[in-house]
Amino acid sequence: DTAVSQTPKYLVTQMGNDKSIKCEQNLGHDTMYWYKQDSKKFLKIMFSYNNKELIINETVPNRFSPKSPDKAHLNLHINSLELGDSAVYFCASSQVGVGTDTQYFGPGTRLTVL
Amino acid sequence: EDKVVQSPLSLVVHEGDTVTLNCSYEVTNFRSLLWYKQEKKAPTFLFMLTSSGIEKKSGRLSSILDKKELFSILNITATQTGDSAVYLCAVEEWSGGGADGLTFGKGTHLIIQP
């Protein structure tokens, strides 16, 4: 029944490791997003992706890369994790160009880098 | 059942009107309630509410939380066309390891007509 789901919910790992966070949406949307929530609760967009275009926020380190095996999934892969990567990461999806373009958010993944 | 319910889902008013957006929630370990304004780009953070009865204010926007009745309202006075957006409410819960992710409502699509 869940519209946008993320796994895992919590991820604790050591500095230098490579990890992935998975996101799936069952809404039939054509665009998916990854956000990083900072300590002030601001949501900073990292990527937006549909089957035609990947838009990357240029401030995102190239250690972060989105991988989309199909339209319903957009996974976030992170290489060489650093302490500053610790945050809550949110996935979202929307149907661009239809109605309000409202983004539906997943529950978030809390990443802790030790 | 949805844990965070926003109403109305859409609202059309004229410039200069005052609007009230509602967000009710039902979560186990409430930590905070957040309001975001979503336009075409990433949602922008508006308010974080943790205590009942304390109004947060920013210009023409204000918000208050009622933890007994489990809801929050977002007021916008003297609306302008630039206020047109989707307003998202999200609730943060406590978990054993600290604050959990966010549960978002479906948003209220507000349209301000000139």
Interface residues (C-beta under 8 A of the other chain):
Chain A: K9 Y10 Y33 Y35 Q37 K40 K41 F42 L43 K44 I45 V88 F90 G99 T100 D101 T102 Q103 Y104 F105 G106 P107 G108 T109 R110
Chain B: S10 L34 Y36 Q38 K40 K41 A42 P43 T44 F45 M48 V86 L88 A90 G97 G98 D100 G101 L102 T103 F104 K106 G107 H109
